[in-house]
Amino acid sequence: MITTVTVSTPWSMLDSAEDISTQRTYEDEFKYFIHPHSYDNAPSPARKRQRIVPDTALATSNDTTSAQPSAQDAIRLLVCRLVNEAVRDVKFRRLQVDNLAVQVVGELVSNKSFCKRIATSDGHLGHRLRLKVELAVESLAIQPCFWLSDDMRGSQCLVLEHDDFLFKCMQQWYSLDRQPVLQSLPTLAVLPSRRNGPRSRPSSLTTKTNTSRHQITSIPQLVYKPYLTVKERMAIARGVARYSDAVDLLTSPLVYHVDFTDEEIGAIVETLGGTFEPGVPPAILSKRNTKGNVLALVGPRLPHRTQASIRNFLSDAQDGIYNSSQNRHILSIKKHTSAKRGRRLDDLQPLLLARELDGLRGFGRTRTRFNFQAEVVTIWDDQLSVVSEYTNCAGDISTISWLPGHSFICGTTTHSDSHNQQYNKQGNLLLCSTTKNQLKAFDDHRIPRPFVMSGENSTAAMRESQDPWLYSSVVSSDYDAMTKQAFTSSFDGTVKSWTVDNDGVHMKSTSTWQQRGRVNFVACAKDGSGLVAVAADVPTDAIRIYNTKASDEADTLHMSLSCSRTDANGSDRWAYFPATLQWGICPASQHLLLIGYSPRSLRDGADDDIPEEKRNTGEIALWDTRRKCRLLVQAATTANVFEVAWHPTLSRFLVATSPCGVMVNGRTKTQVHIFQQDIDRPFDCYTEFQALSCPAVDINELTFRPNSLLHAYVTAGCTDGCVYVWDTAQGDTPVHVLRHGKPIDEVHGDREHFDTGVKFTAWSSSSDRFYTGSSDGVVKVWNVRNPTQPFLRDLLKAPAPISCGAFSPDFSWLAIGDASGRVFTFSTTGARGTMSEGIKIAGTNRVIRRPRTFIPHPEPPAQPVDGQDIEATAELTSAEMARQYLTNHQLVLHRNRVVGAVKGPAYMTTNLFRADAHLDSDPNLPLLAEYEKLQQETRHASTGGVVRKMRVLDELVEPLSPILESLRCQLHKVNLSKDFDPSCLSSEEVAALNKDGVELEADFGFDYDD
């Protein structure tokens, strides 16, 4: 049997720890001796505990005529009971029990601190006091003065009861007629023994015993299994303050102690029995061990043990303080974390029993006050565990929307720039069915691959090897439960609507709305009106609202909206673009559309195009789609908007902006404004009633979670890797700062400006569980209602930054996406679709699920695009392209085959020029000076400064064709016409040029000195 001990408190702190475990018998006896009259009038105990009937001694002392015992007598009685139990359960054979008990009682009663602790404990004798008694008994039991005389001659060390084999071997080795020479061991070297019977244990000592599931047969990670002495282990325990589970340590490289197995002990016994004579005393044996005589004999039989480990074990064996086969340890240094695991589903049954017997009043069998419904929901949320993992999607998971039948749509970003198109692949739009346990790709969001003029993707080999289609990024999606339609938006400039089957396995595109630019957002109203808002990446009319219930397709467009700011009008470098949009959630605001605008450059990544004074400007727009009018929003309407969010039950909303106002301190870098409807005004108006200060530079995600009728929790996930939590009832300062670790990807520069930070924040079905995911690849679970320790556990550790996540409408499923194209699904319903496909780690019962790939869609047919050159559409081989250049006279073969192909008369039609090397980037203009110089130097270097006559192979060169000869003549005439001939000028033009000082004829004469 293997016992794994997890100790969260070092041995040196046993005295300062609180006593938690109690025994009813000793408590009642103590209270009776100290307060006998109050004990008789005390109320009856709770129904969960049995009444303890006082024994005869207590009953006689309860007589009013007898004298009340003193506190010293009560302490002595309790100590005697504890010592009696400890001596009776001691593991050593044939001791002088009476003398041992008297000595222990005398030492404990004379200890003032021990008696003071018993007196101040009011009879609550916890495990710490009992452990002191046990340590005192065992420290004296190992001394020879308390052994019986017939046992002293047959044992040179202390023998455990359950080690019969070792006990017989030791008796055979050391069966002497003389008294042994033993030295008393220090108390520090004595480990607390484990009782065979039941006993109380402290809350910080957790024992797990299993004889069938986790058998420690081998530790493959360790070449040599270390063994430390008891003193060394005690010192390490005082330092690290924690032991770890043996099952977890099978995969840990930090194991520092492994107890000897029965086979190893047997090998040592056999070796020692055949080597040493029975008359050798232990002191000489110990000296010989240090010289290496025994180690040289035992070492070959224990290949996984070093000489130091064998020496340490023999030292402990002589002292009799080694661990037996039923109490074997594997010890490891492991970093201590304050993570609290979620409660198991087994906790639900006692909770239901307590509610059935005691009702909802609390303080019954549960001994605490709590809400039964909230506790059941929390227990259910804690069952969230990973079900499946999908990989190899097109890029970062950017959007997830749940559909009926526990299915969801997810979209990804793709590589679509001219310099990275070779990495573009399918898998940008996928449908996941949790019931079928599959992820299926769709090919609807795609465009023909454009023709690249420069770079590595412009070569013929790259064009021939790449897909003719370019799959666009799908960055937003939503589902309308009223119309049963799903919507996706993409960088291909379209928004598509989908109909999904009831089981969520198949979907079909029903309509496509073409936009004037890349579509960043799509959101549908939840009031059943069928309105869908679309935000495109264009300066004007960026917001379009469509009505899916319109009978005529021409009437689908409901209205178009633009930013009302005119700061960027007339600028071709920057403009105000939609940064976010959200429909209202509560019934009173479901027809309202909230839009946030922010300035952005018209070029990707060129933020310097925005004027410095305009970078923190923007606009908040609130539109009533029923009346087709804009509502008034007061305060912070001109700040740069990062994100917005609506209250789920009230007509309130959040807006995260750049700092604005006159009451902003230096530490505030962003603000979260809370707006509510002003009922005092005759017209609809939303005013700010609270502003929350945030020290982060940028805010990615906002959540609004009510915790009462008027107040709520507000969270902001930021780029600095932290989530700031406010309670609106406690002011404008965050009540929690939930921190994530360092990002997985290397960040150059300030993290707040270059890192993605927290990209996933979500509440479960209750306010007791809050989930966050950041660029460190970890999804964490928090309880923000805990004021001191909100962190609960790590739900997921992904290999890439977390990029997206969403709960299903019933909160029974959770989907998480990361930046490497992986999708993880979690469930509370106990679904384990991929357990049978897992890989079991050798030596443990741990199962690792293999990630699954998505089901690819069929290859769409290639579609040539009008207006492109033949090189971009036809799949030509190198030989065919060469023939085409020669046929079109764009290239010609030189007469000397060593030279090869050179420019032909029609080379200008290829447009293959280095435009940046010419004046004004015009190939028809002369070369720039630096390029012309480089050209001359290259020509001179190639010829070596000496003009060599080239070998002519006229007999091997075919004569020029008549067509090519005529083209050459025409080109020669054109070049001659471009030459300047002063003789062609009229006399008036010549006179005017001479008047202006133009030298028509250059004097190439030279003046020679005499």
Secondary structure, DSSP 8 states (H G I E B T S, - for coil): -EEEEEESS-GGGTTTS------HHHHHHHHHHH-HHHHHTS----TTS------HHHHHHT-TTS----HHHHHHHHHHHHHHHHHHT--SSSB-HHHHHHHHHHHHHH-HHHHHHHHHTTT---HHHHHHHHHHHHHHHTSGGGB-HHHHTT-SS---TT-HHHHHHHHHHS--SS--------GGG------SS-----TTEEEEEESSS------TT-SS-----HHHHHHHHHHH-----HHHHTT-S-EEEE---HHHHHHHHHHHHTTS-TT--HHHHHHHHHHTHHHHHHGGG-TT--HHHHHHHHHHHHHT----GGGB-EEE------------GGGHHHHHHHHHHHTTS-SSTT-S---HHHHHHHHHHTT-EEEEEEE--SS-EEEEEEETTTEEEEEE----STTTGGG--S-SEEEEETTTTEEEEE--SEEE-----SSGGGSHHHHHHS-SEEE--EEEEEEETTTTEEEEEETTSEEEEEEE-TTSS-EEEEEEEE-SS-EEEEEE-SSSS-EEEEEESSSSS-EEEEETT-SSGGG-EEEEE-----TTTT-SSEEEEEEEEEE--STTTTTEEEEEEEEEESSTT-GGGS-GGGTTB-EEEEEETTTTEEEEE-SSTTB-EEEEEE-SSSSEEEEEES--SSS--TT--EEEEEEEE-TTSSS-EEEEEEEEEE--S-EEEEEEEESSSS-EEEEEEETTSEEEEEEGGG-SS-SEEEE----SS---S-HHHH-----EEEE-SSTT-EEEE-TTSEEEEE-TT-SS--EEEEEEE-SS-EEEEEE-TTSSEEEEEETTS-EEEEESS---TTGGG-EE-TTS--EE---EE-B----------TT--HHHHS---HHHHHHHHHHTTSEEE-SSTTT-EEE-TTGGGG----GGGBGGG-TTS-B-HHHHHHHHHHHHHHHTTS-------GGGS----HHHHHHHHHHHHHHHHTS--GGGS-HHHHHHHHHTT--SS---------
